[in-house]
Amino acid sequence: MKGKRTLYEIYWEILTYARNQKTSTNIIHRCSLNSKIAQEHIGFLMNKGYLRRFEENGQNYLKTTEEAKPFLEAFKDMYLELFSRGPEFKL
C-alpha cells in the first residue's frame, strides 16, 4: 500500500526510529515530517509516556520508552491482519 501515511503509521515510524536515542532533528528528517507537525506528534507521544526527552553531553535526545511496546506490537499485529505484511520503515 502506497500513498499518504496515517497518523498511526507516523507514530509507529517515530517510535521505531527512536528506539535508539535520536534528536528531534534526526526524527524530523528520517520520518519526512515538517518541524511544526513533528513537534505536535512528539509532544503527543511524550504526553502518552511513549517518548522521553533527556540530555546527554549538552545535547537533547528523545528515546522510545517501555510503555510504547504495547502500541508498537498492537500496530504491527493490526497491520499484518490488514495487509498480510508488516509495516515498512527501513531503519
Secondary structure, 3 states (H helix, E strand, C coil): CCCCCCHHHHHHHHHHHCCCCECHHHHHHHCCCCHHHHHHHHHHHHHCCCEEEEEECCEEEEEECHHHHHHHHHHHHHHHHHHCCCCCCCC
